[in-house]
Amino acid sequence: MTASVFFLAVGSGASVVGGMLSYLASRHQRLLVARPAAGPCLTGAAVATCVALGCLLQVRGPATAVFMVVLLLMAVWSIVPAMVAFLMQREGRR
């Protein structure tokens, strides 16, 4: 595995982790029954997003790296709530 593939994989994974942690910090999240503390979730999200940006900056230009991180964050913030709502509707939970 080349270094560029490694940095792309770690950067993408860290972006998704950052998006999930920031989603879990929301008052309106439905993924977990009890909402975790917002402070540690947001701190972890910030660290994961910075790691993602640092990794992607190793293999892409600044504008492309920022675009990739933001795109993955928006994808997580869009797909996860819709997926959770769909699964909750199938189970009959509100």
Secondary structure, 3 states (H helix, E strand, C coil): CCHHHHHHHHHHHHHHHHHHHHHHCCCCCCCCCCCCCHHHHHHHHHHHHHHHHHHHHHHCCHHHHHHHHHHHHHHHHHHHHHHHHHHHHHHCCC
